[in-house]
Amino acid sequence: MANLRTNFLGVEIKNPVGVTSCDFGGSAYLAKRVIDQGIGWLVGKTVHKIDGPHRWPRPYFYSLKHFGPELRDSWVCSQMFHNMPYEKYMETEGPATLKVCNDNDVLFIASVSGIGLDLESWTSLCKDQEAMGAKVIELDTGGPHATFGAVEAHKDVGAPLALDPDTAYTVTKACVDAVKVPIVFKMTPQCVNTAALALAVERAGAAGISANNAFYGTWIDHETGTFYGGPYSSGGLMGRAWQLFSLAKVLEITATTKIPVIGIGGIFTYDDCVRYMMGGCSVAGLCSAVYSRGVGVLKDCIEGMSAFMDRKGYKSVEEFTRLCVDDFSYIRDWPKEEAPMQYPSPVVPKFDLDKCKRCGTCEKLCAYGAVHVDKENGPVYNEHCMGCAWCQGHCPQNAVTMVLKDTGDLVWNGRGLPEQWCK
């Protein structure tokens, strides 16, 4: 049986699967719902003293699933930080949520947001959370829509603080100096130079990074000719497809810094959790998946990770954490042909005629019109083939591999990395 226990920021947790800052960390009642699924950690709903974000429009979750099956897990969210007045939270739900976490062997991570570069607004919240008993504190500087609804004086709340390395350093350093518990800085995907910002908060003494917060987004209802939900850009929790962008931003951090990272963004399944951890994250957190597919998705991820580890022979999560980080590079560094690209392509598809069902998918989807499917002899390619592997990725029978035309040597079987055939 795989051992999922791991150490995160000096605290031993029962497994690396958790829930990031959202409603489920906002009250003891909701926390218990996800805790009962077996999670190892939970981030509280972001608390604050900002005028505006505690008043949301209602309704505030606008699911896009009715606009097409590919949008099943996507929606626009105009919800912001905690809707409860700060003083009430500190008297009631804060201590109660912390207690239910402690009683169930779950690490509680407090989440706070101050007001721009008003450092006292940050440090006072951090001190309160430390006094309450939180063992780790997250600085929620990455919210894409915190200013939507806030007064003009608070226009620098949220994402603006996570775009500039100098600003991020200043806020982080003040909070690190103010408390003794570890400080985690939360990233926004809007940041262009993620590596520089990560290095800045590392220099400031941050013990870890959360990456990434949601991106902003909006939608138009074509039937009514109006915006859908609200005429504004707000938090777009973009579902599993969002993972591709978030994971790339995560790797800019993990390939640059050595501090632990909480992986966030489009995590829906156990293999998504594993993927983020192979990309350098110490733990993996779900948010939109819990809303979109129910709290049971958490238990599925934990059990799926355990089964995966047994199948692959991993005895601990540390064995696959950061597995891919050292291989991270940019397309400019990948071996390629001397310019210009050869035509016809030296890389071509090879069709396994025993597997092929002559369904015609490869012919239908070939952008170059290079594949023709003969009902008796199967698919063939012509001189227009570019060796792109699109037919391989879409074959429902996995009947296509990519090979060198002259030698037949395998270039790619559709899993992992292709061979570096070009020397």
KESEFI-53054 format. One line per 8 residues: their letters; for each residue x, y, z of N, C-alpha, C. Coordinates in steps of 0.1 Angstrom, whole numbers. Example, Ala and Ser with C-alpha at 12.3 -4.5 7.8 and 13.67 -1.06 7.14 Angstrom:
2
AS> 132/-57/78/123/-45/78/132/-33/78 | 128/-22/71/137/-11/71/129/0/79
END
This chain:
423
MANLRTNF> 9/-12/0/0/0/0/9/12/0 | 6/21/-9/15/33/-10/13/42/2 | 24/49/6/24/58/17/23/72/11 | 12/79/13/9/92/8/14/103/18 | 18/99/30/22/110/39/34/117/34 | 34/130/37/45/138/32/47/150/41 | 58/157/40/61/169/48/59/181/40 | 51/191/44/50/203/37/52/215/47
LGVEIKNP> 62/223/44/66/234/52/67/231/67 | 73/219/70/76/215/83/64/208/90 | 53/206/83/42/199/89/40/186/82 | 38/175/89/35/163/82/21/162/80 | 17/159/67/3/158/63/1/144/57 | -12/139/59/-15/125/55/-15/122/41 | -17/133/32/-15/131/18/-14/145/11 | -9/146/-1/-7/159/-7/-19/165/-14
VGVTSCDF> -30/159/-13/-42/164/-20/-50/173/-11 | -53/185/-15/-60/194/-7/-70/203/-15 | -75/213/-8/-85/222/-14/-79/236/-13 | -79/244/-24/-73/257/-23/-84/267/-18 | -80/280/-17/-89/290/-11/-102/291/-19 | -113/288/-12/-126/289/-18/-137/287/-7 | -149/286/-10/-160/285/0/-157/274/10 | -151/263/6/-149/252/15/-140/254/26
GGSAYLAK> -132/265/25/-124/269/37/-129/281/44 | -142/285/41/-148/297/47/-156/295/59 | -160/282/62/-168/279/74/-165/265/78 | -167/262/91/-165/249/96/-174/239/90 | -186/243/87/-196/233/80/-191/229/67 | -187/238/58/-182/235/45/-169/228/45 | -160/232/55/-147/225/56/-149/210/59 | -159/207/67/-161/193/71/-165/185/59
RVIDQGIG> -172/191/50/-176/183/38/-164/178/30 | -154/187/28/-142/182/20/-133/174/29 | -132/177/42/-124/170/51/-128/155/52 | -141/153/51/-146/139/51/-142/131/39 | -137/137/29/-132/130/17/-118/126/19 | -111/130/30/-98/125/32/-86/134/29 | -89/147/26/-78/156/22/-68/158/33 | -56/162/28/-45/164/38/-43/179/42
WLVGKTVH> -49/188/34/-47/202/38/-59/210/32 | -61/222/37/-72/231/33/-67/246/35 | -70/253/25/-67/268/26/-80/275/29 | -80/284/38/-92/291/42/-96/301/31 | -109/305/31/-114/315/22/-106/328/26 | -102/336/17/-94/348/19/-101/358/28 | -96/361/39/-101/372/48/-94/385/46 | -101/396/49/-96/409/45/-104/420/53
KIDGPHRW> -100/432/51/-107/444/56/-109/454/45 | -112/449/33/-113/457/21/-128/460/19 | -130/472/15/-144/477/13/-148/473/-1 | -157/463/-3/-162/460/-16/-163/445/-18 | -152/437/-17/-152/423/-21/-161/414/-12 | -166/419/0/-175/411/8/-189/412/3 | -191/420/-7/-205/421/-13/-204/416/-28 | -210/405/-30/-210/399/-43/-223/402/-50
PRPYFYSL> -224/402/-63/-237/401/-70/-242/387/-68 | -255/386/-68/-261/373/-66/-272/371/-77 | -271/360/-85/-262/349/-84/-248/353/-89 | -238/344/-86/-225/347/-89/-217/336/-96 | -223/324/-97/-217/313/-105/-224/311/-118 | -218/313/-129/-224/313/-142/-218/301/-150 | -224/289/-149/-219/277/-156/-221/279/-171 | -211/274/-179/-212/275/-193/-215/262/-200
KHFGPELR> -219/252/-192/-221/238/-197/-232/238/-208 | -241/247/-207/-253/247/-217/-248/252/-230 | -236/258/-231/-231/263/-244/-223/253/-251 | -222/241/-246/-215/230/-254/-208/221/-244 | -207/208/-248/-201/198/-239/-186/201/-235 | -179/208/-244/-165/211/-241/-164/221/-230 | -175/228/-226/-175/238/-216/-181/232/-203 | -182/219/-202/-189/213/-190/-183/218/-177
DSWVCSQM> -170/220/-176/-164/223/-163/-160/238/-163 | -165/246/-172/-161/260/-172/-172/269/-167 | -168/280/-161/-178/290/-158/-172/303/-155 | -180/314/-154/-175/327/-150/-180/329/-136 | -171/334/-127/-174/335/-113/-171/349/-109 | -182/356/-103/-180/369/-98/-180/370/-83 | -178/358/-77/-175/357/-63/-161/363/-59 | -160/369/-48/-147/374/-45/-141/368/-32
FHNMPYEK> -136/377/-23/-130/372/-10/-142/368/-1 | -138/365/12/-148/361/22/-159/372/23 | -171/367/23/-183/376/24/-186/380/39 | -179/374/48/-182/376/62/-173/387/68 | -179/397/76/-171/407/82/-159/401/90 | -148/407/89/-136/402/94/-137/399/109 | -142/408/117/-143/406/131/-152/394/135 | -163/392/127/-172/381/129/-164/368/126
YMETEGPA> -157/368/115/-149/356/112/-139/352/123 | -133/362/128/-123/359/138/-129/354/151 | -141/358/154/-148/353/166/-155/340/164 | -159/336/152/-167/324/150/-161/314/140 | -162/317/127/-158/307/117/-143/304/116 | -135/314/119/-121/311/118/-116/301/128 | -119/303/141/-115/293/151/-122/279/149 | -135/280/145/-142/267/143/-136/259/131
TLKVCNDN> -133/266/120/-127/259/109/-113/254/112 | -105/261/119/-92/256/124/-94/244/132 | -104/244/141/-106/233/150/-110/220/143 | -119/221/133/-123/209/126/-112/204/118 | -103/213/113/-91/208/106/-81/200/116 | -79/206/127/-70/200/137/-75/187/142 | -88/186/144/-94/174/149/-94/162/139 | -91/166/126/-92/156/115/-78/154/108
DVLFIASV> -67/159/115/-54/157/109/-53/164/96 | -58/176/94/-58/183/82/-50/197/85 | -40/200/77/-33/212/78/-42/224/73 | -44/234/82/-52/246/78/-42/257/75 | -44/262/63/-36/273/58/-45/286/57 | -42/296/65/-50/308/65/-46/316/52 | -56/323/47/-54/331/35/-59/346/38 | -50/356/35/-53/370/38/-50/378/26
SGIGLDLE> -57/390/25/-54/400/15/-54/413/22 | -44/421/20/-43/434/25/-47/444/14 | -43/457/16/-47/468/7/-35/474/1 | -32/470/-11/-21/476/-19/-8/475/-11 | 0/486/-11/12/487/-4/11/492/10 | -1/492/16/-4/495/30/1/483/38 | 13/482/42/19/470/48/12/466/61 | 8/476/68/1/474/81/-12/466/78
SWTSLCKD> -18/468/67/-31/461/64/-28/446/62 | -16/443/58/-11/429/56/-6/423/69 | 3/430/75/9/424/87/-1/422/99 | -11/431/100/-20/429/111/-29/417/109 | -32/414/96/-40/402/94/-31/389/96 | -19/390/92/-10/378/95/-8/375/110 | -7/386/117/-5/384/132/-18/378/138 | -30/383/133/-42/377/138/-43/362/135
QEAMGAKV> -39/358/123/-41/344/119/-31/336/127 | -19/341/129/-9/334/137/-14/332/152 | -20/343/157/-25/342/171/-37/332/172 | -45/331/161/-56/322/161/-51/307/161 | -39/305/156/-33/291/156/-30/286/142 | -31/294/131/-28/289/118/-13/286/117 | -9/275/111/5/271/111/12/276/98 | 4/280/88/9/286/76/-1/297/71
IELDTGGP> 4/307/65/-4/318/60/-1/321/46 | -11/322/37/-10/325/23/-14/340/21 | -6/347/13/-9/360/9/-16/360/-4 | -29/363/-4/-37/362/-16/-35/375/-24 | -24/376/-31/-22/388/-39/-26/386/-54 | -31/374/-57/-33/371/-71/-47/372/-76 | -57/376/-68/-70/376/-73/-72/384/-85 | -78/379/-96/-80/386/-108/-91/397/-108
HATFGAVE> -99/396/-98/-111/405/-98/-114/411/-85 | -104/412/-76/-106/418/-63/-111/432/-64 | -106/440/-73/-109/454/-74/-123/456/-80 | -129/446/-86/-143/447/-92/-153/448/-81 | -157/460/-77/-166/461/-66/-160/469/-54 | -146/470/-54/-140/477/-44/-140/492/-47 | -138/500/-37/-138/514/-38/-125/518/-45 | -124/530/-51/-113/535/-58/-100/535/-50
AHKDVGAP> -101/537/-37/-90/537/-28/-83/523/-28 | -90/513/-31/-85/499/-30/-83/494/-44 | -80/502/-54/-78/497/-68/-66/488/-70 | -57/489/-60/-45/481/-62/-46/468/-54 | -57/464/-50/-59/451/-43/-59/440/-54 | -54/428/-50/-54/417/-59/-43/416/-69 | -46/413/-81/-36/410/-91/-25/421/-93 | -28/434/-91/-17/443/-93/-5/441/-84
LALDPDTA> -7/435/-72/4/432/-63/13/420/-68 | 7/412/-76/15/400/-81/20/401/-95 | 21/414/-100/26/416/-113/40/422/-113 | 44/428/-102/57/435/-101/66/429/-91 | 78/425/-94/87/418/-84/90/427/-72 | 92/440/-74/96/449/-63/84/450/-53 | 72/451/-59/60/452/-50/58/439/-42 | 59/428/-49/57/415/-43/68/413/-32
YTVTKACV> 80/417/-35/91/416/-25/87/424/-12 | 83/436/-14/80/445/-3/69/439/6 | 58/435/0/47/430/8/51/417/15 | 58/408/8/62/395/13/72/397/25 | 81/406/23/92/408/33/85/413/46 | 76/422/45/69/428/57/61/417/64 | 55/408/57/47/397/64/56/387/70 | 67/383/63/77/374/68/83/379/81
DAVKVPIV> 86/392/82/92/398/94/82/399/105 | 69/399/102/58/402/112/55/389/120 | 56/377/114/52/365/121/63/354/120 | 60/344/128/70/333/129/66/321/120 | 53/321/116/49/309/108/53/311/93 | 53/301/85/57/302/71/47/310/63 | 52/319/54/44/327/45/45/321/31 | 33/320/25/32/315/11/26/326/3
FKMTPQCV> 33/329/-9/28/339/-18/20/333/-29 | 8/339/-32/-1/333/-42/1/341/-55 | 4/334/-66/7/339/-79/-6/342/-87 | -5/351/-96/-15/353/-106/-10/349/-120 | -18/342/-128/-13/339/-142/-12/351/-151 | -17/362/-147/-15/374/-155/-1/379/-155 | 7/375/-146/21/379/-145/29/374/-157 | 36/383/-164/43/379/-176/56/372/-172
NTAALALA> 64/378/-163/77/373/-159/75/366/-145 | 70/354/-146/67/346/-134/80/342/-127 | 90/339/-134/103/335/-128/109/346/-120 | 109/358/-125/114/370/-118/106/373/-105 | 93/371/-106/85/374/-94/87/363/-83 | 89/351/-88/91/340/-78/104/342/-71 | 115/346/-79/128/348/-72/127/360/-62 | 118/370/-65/117/381/-56/111/377/-43
VERAGAAG> 100/369/-43/94/365/-31/103/355/-23 | 111/347/-31/120/338/-24/130/346/-17 | 136/357/-23/145/365/-16/139/372/-4 | 126/375/-5/119/382/6/117/372/18 | 120/359/16/118/350/27/106/342/27 | 98/342/16/86/334/15/91/319/16 | 83/311/24/86/297/26/80/289/14 | 70/295/7/64/287/-4/57/296/-13
ISANNAFY> 51/290/-24/44/298/-34/31/289/-38 | 20/296/-40/8/290/-45/7/294/-60 | 5/285/-69/4/288/-83/-5/278/-90 | -16/283/-96/-18/297/-99/-33/301/-95 | -35/314/-93/-49/318/-91/-57/317/-104 | -70/320/-104/-78/319/-116/-75/331/-125 | -77/329/-138/-76/340/-148/-90/347/-148 | -90/359/-154/-103/366/-155/-109/361/-169
GTWIDHET> -122/363/-170/-129/360/-182/-143/365/-182 | -149/364/-194/-163/368/-195/-169/360/-206 | -183/361/-208/-190/353/-218/-201/362/-224 | -205/359/-237/-216/365/-243/-226/355/-247 | -239/357/-243/-250/348/-247/-255/352/-261 | -252/344/-271/-255/347/-285/-270/348/-287 | -278/340/-279/-292/340/-281/-299/353/-277 | -294/359/-266/-300/371/-261/-293/384/-266
GTFYGGPY> -281/382/-272/-273/393/-276/-268/402/-264 | -266/395/-253/-261/402/-241/-249/395/-235 | -243/401/-225/-233/394/-217/-241/383/-209 | -233/373/-205/-239/361/-197/-235/363/-183 | -245/365/-174/-242/367/-160/-240/381/-156 | -230/387/-162/-227/401/-159/-218/407/-170 | -220/420/-172/-212/428/-182/-198/432/-178 | -191/422/-172/-178/426/-167/-168/414/-168
SSGGLMGR> -155/417/-168/-145/407/-167/-144/403/-152 | -145/390/-150/-144/386/-136/-136/373/-136 | -136/366/-124/-128/354/-123/-133/343/-132 | -125/338/-141/-129/327/-150/-123/315/-146 | -130/306/-139/-125/293/-135/-127/284/-146 | -116/281/-154/-118/276/-167/-117/261/-169 | -118/254/-158/-119/240/-160/-106/233/-162 | -106/220/-166/-94/212/-167/-85/217/-178
AWQLFSLA> -90/223/-189/-82/228/-200/-73/240/-195 | -77/246/-184/-69/257/-178/-55/252/-173 | -55/239/-170/-43/233/-165/-31/235/-174 | -33/234/-187/-21/235/-197/-14/248/-195 | -21/259/-193/-15/272/-191/-9/273/-177 | -16/269/-167/-12/271/-153/0/262/-151 | 1/250/-156/12/241/-154/25/247/-160 | 23/253/-172/35/260/-178/40/271/-169
KVLEITAT> 31/279/-163/36/289/-154/42/284/-141 | 37/272/-136/42/266/-125/57/262/-127 | 60/256/-139/73/252/-142/83/263/-144 | 78/275/-147/87/286/-147/92/289/-133 | 83/286/-123/87/288/-109/96/277/-104 | 91/264/-106/99/253/-100/112/251/-107 | 114/255/-119/127/254/-126/136/265/-122 | 131/275/-114/139/287/-111/142/288/-96
TKIPVIGI> 132/284/-88/134/285/-73/134/271/-67 | 137/271/-54/138/258/-47/127/257/-36 | 119/268/-34/110/268/-23/97/259/-27 | 91/253/-18/79/245/-21/68/252/-28 | 61/245/-37/50/251/-44/37/243/-42 | 26/251/-40/13/245/-40/7/246/-54 | 5/234/-60/1/234/-74/-15/236/-75 | -19/246/-83/-33/249/-84/-36/252/-99
GGIFTYDD> -47/248/-104/-52/253/-117/-56/241/-126 | -69/239/-127/-74/229/-136/-72/215/-132 | -70/212/-119/-68/199/-114/-81/192/-111 | -84/181/-118/-97/174/-117/-95/159/-114 | -84/153/-116/-82/139/-115/-69/136/-107 | -68/123/-104/-55/119/-96/-43/122/-105 | -44/119/-118/-32/121/-127/-29/136/-128 | -39/145/-127/-36/159/-127/-28/162/-115
CVRYMMGG> -31/156/-103/-23/159/-91/-9/154/-93 | -8/142/-98/6/136/-101/13/145/-111 | 7/150/-121/13/158/-131/19/171/-125 | 11/177/-116/17/189/-110/28/186/-101 | 28/175/-94/39/171/-85/51/167/-93 | 50/160/-104/61/158/-113/67/171/-118 | 58/181/-120/63/194/-124/69/203/-113 | 71/197/-101/78/204/-91/70/208/-79
CSVAGLCS> 57/206/-79/48/210/-67/49/200/-56 | 49/205/-44/50/196/-32/36/190/-29 | 26/197/-32/12/193/-30/3/198/-41 | -9/192/-43/-18/196/-54/-31/199/-48 | -37/211/-53/-50/215/-47/-61/216/-58 | -73/212/-54/-84/213/-62/-93/225/-58 | -100/231/-67/-110/241/-64/-122/240/-73 | -121/244/-86/-132/243/-95/-138/229/-97
AVYSRGVG> -129/219/-96/-134/205/-98/-144/201/-87 | -142/207/-75/-150/203/-63/-164/209/-66 | -165/221/-72/-178/227/-75/-184/220/-87 | -176/217/-97/-181/212/-110/-185/197/-109 | -178/189/-101/-181/175/-100/-184/170/-87 | -185/178/-76/-188/174/-63/-176/170/-54 | -179/170/-41/-168/168/-32/-161/154/-33 | -168/144/-39/-163/131/-41/-151/130/-50
VLKDCIEG> -149/141/-58/-137/141/-67/-124/141/-59 | -125/146/-46/-113/146/-38/-109/132/-34 | -119/124/-29/-116/110/-26/-111/102/-38 | -116/105/-49/-112/98/-61/-97/101/-64 | -93/114/-62/-79/118/-65/-70/111/-55 | -74/110/-42/-65/104/-32/-64/89/-35 | -75/82/-37/-75/68/-40/-68/65/-53 | -70/74/-63/-64/72/-76/-49/73/-75
MSAFMDRK> -44/83/-67/-29/85/-65/-23/73/-58 | -30/67/-48/-25/56/-41/-24/44/-51 | -34/41/-59/-34/30/-68/-23/32/-79 | -21/45/-83/-11/48/-93/3/44/-87 | 5/48/-75/18/46/-69/21/31/-67 | 11/23/-63/12/9/-62/15/3/-76 | 9/8/-86/11/2/-100/25/5/-105 | 30/17/-102/43/21/-107/54/18/-97
GYKSVEEF> 51/13/-86/61/9/-76/67/20/-68 | 60/32/-67/65/43/-59/61/40/-44 | 71/41/-35/68/39/-21/64/52/-14 | 68/64/-20/65/76/-13/63/87/-25 | 56/97/-21/53/108/-31/66/115/-35 | 75/115/-26/88/122/-29/95/116/-41 | 92/103/-44/99/96/-55/96/102/-69 | 84/107/-70/80/113/-83/78/128/-83
TRLCVDDF> 80/135/-71/79/149/-70/92/155/-77 | 90/165/-86/100/172/-94/106/163/-104 | 100/152/-108/106/143/-117/109/149/-131 | 101/159/-135/102/164/-148/109/178/-148 | 112/184/-137/116/198/-136/129/200/-143 | 139/191/-141/152/193/-147/152/192/-162 | 142/186/-168/141/185/-183/133/196/-189 | 128/206/-181/120/217/-186/129/226/-194
SYIRDWPK> 124/229/-206/131/238/-215/121/246/-224 | 126/253/-234/118/261/-243/119/255/-257 | 110/258/-265/110/252/-279/123/256/-287 | 128/268/-283/140/272/-290/152/262/-287 | 151/255/-276/162/246/-272/161/232/-277 | 149/229/-283/147/215/-287/153/212/-301 | 159/201/-303/166/198/-316/156/199/-327 | 160/205/-338/152/206/-350/160/207/-363
EEAPMQYP> 153/206/-374/160/205/-387/167/219/-390 | 177/218/-398/182/231/-403/172/238/-411 | 171/251/-410/161/259/-418/165/258/-433 | 155/258/-442/141/256/-439/137/242/-436 | 125/239/-430/121/226/-428/120/218/-441 | 124/205/-440/124/197/-452/110/195/-458 | 109/194/-471/96/191/-477/99/183/-490 | 93/171/-491/84/165/-482/90/161/-468
SPVVPKFD> 82/158/-458/86/156/-445/94/143/-444 | 105/143/-436/112/131/-433/105/122/-423 | 96/128/-415/88/121/-405/74/119/-411 | 69/107/-410/56/104/-416/48/94/-407 | 35/93/-409/28/84/-401/29/69/-406 | 29/60/-397/28/46/-400/15/40/-395 | 7/35/-403/-6/30/-400/-6/15/-397 | -10/11/-385/-12/-3/-382/-25/-8/-387
LDKCKRCG> -24/-15/-399/-36/-19/-406/-44/-30/-398 | -38/-37/-389/-46/-46/-381/-55/-39/-370 | -50/-28/-366/-58/-20/-356/-68/-11/-363 | -64/-6/-375/-72/4/-382/-86/-1/-386 | -97/7/-383/-110/3/-386/-116/10/-398 | -107/18/-405/-111/25/-417/-122/35/-414 | -121/41/-403/-132/51/-399/-131/64/-406 | -120/68/-411/-118/80/-419/-115/92/-410
TCEKLCAY> -113/91/-397/-110/102/-389/-97/109/-393 | -87/102/-397/-74/108/-401/-76/116/-414 | -84/111/-423/-86/118/-435/-94/131/-433 | -104/130/-425/-113/141/-422/-106/153/-415 | -96/149/-406/-90/160/-398/-76/164/-403 | -71/158/-413/-58/162/-418/-58/176/-424 | -52/185/-417/-52/199/-422/-46/201/-435 | -37/192/-439/-29/194/-452/-35/186/-463
GAVHVDKE> -46/179/-461/-52/171/-471/-43/160/-476 | -35/154/-467/-24/145/-470/-28/130/-468 | -39/128/-462/-43/114/-459/-55/110/-466 | -55/98/-472/-67/93/-478/-69/78/-473 | -81/75/-470/-85/62/-464/-91/54/-475 | -85/43/-479/-91/33/-488/-98/22/-479 | -110/20/-482/-118/11/-474/-112/-3/-473 | -105/-7/-483/-99/-21/-483/-84/-20/-478
NGPVYNEH> -76/-11/-483/-62/-11/-480/-58/-2/-468 | -68/6/-463/-65/15/-452/-60/28/-456 | -55/36/-446/-51/50/-449/-37/50/-456 | -35/60/-464/-22/63/-470/-19/78/-470 | -7/82/-470/-4/96/-470/3/99/-483 | 3/112/-487/9/117/-499/20/127/-496 | 25/133/-507/37/142/-505/34/155/-497 | 21/157/-495/17/169/-487/18/167/-472
CMGCAWCQ> 21/155/-468/22/152/-453/33/160/-447 | 31/167/-436/40/175/-428/46/168/-416 | 42/156/-414/48/149/-402/44/155/-389 | 32/161/-388/28/168/-376/22/160/-365 | 18/148/-368/12/138/-358/-2/141/-354 | -9/150/-361/-23/152/-358/-32/140/-360 | -29/132/-370/-36/119/-373/-34/110/-361 | -22/109/-356/-19/100/-345/-27/104/-333
GHCPQNAV> -27/117/-329/-34/121/-317/-49/119/-318 | -55/118/-329/-70/117/-331/-74/103/-335 | -65/93/-337/-70/80/-341/-77/73/-330 | -89/69/-331/-96/63/-320/-91/49/-317 | -83/43/-326/-78/29/-323/-63/29/-319 | -57/41/-318/-43/42/-315/-35/33/-325 | -39/35/-338/-33/27/-349/-22/35/-356 | -17/46/-351/-8/54/-358/5/57/-350
TMVLKDTG> 16/55/-355/29/59/-349/36/68/-359 | 46/76/-354/53/85/-363/67/79/-365 | 72/78/-377/85/71/-380/93/79/-390 | 106/76/-391/114/82/-402/111/75/-415 | 108/83/-425/104/78/-438/114/69/-444 | 127/73/-443/138/65/-450/141/52/-443 | 140/52/-429/145/40/-422/134/32/-415 | 123/39/-413/112/33/-405/114/33/-390
DLVWNGRG> 125/40/-386/128/41/-371/117/49/-364 | 113/44/-352/102/51/-345/107/65/-340 | 98/74/-342/100/88/-338/91/91/-325 | 78/86/-326/69/89/-315/58/78/-315 | 56/73/-303/45/63/-302/32/69/-296 | 33/82/-293/21/89/-288/21/91/-273 | 32/86/-266/33/88/-252/46/95/-249 | 46/103/-239/59/110/-234/65/118/-245
LPEQWCK> 78/118/-246/86/126/-255/89/119/-268 | 89/125/-279/94/119/-292/109/118/-291 | 114/109/-300/128/107/-301/135/120/-307 | 146/123/-302/153/135/-308/161/130/-320 | 153/127/-331/158/121/-343/167/131/-351 | 165/144/-349/172/154/-356/184/158/-348 | 196/155/-353/209/157/-346/215/170/-348
END
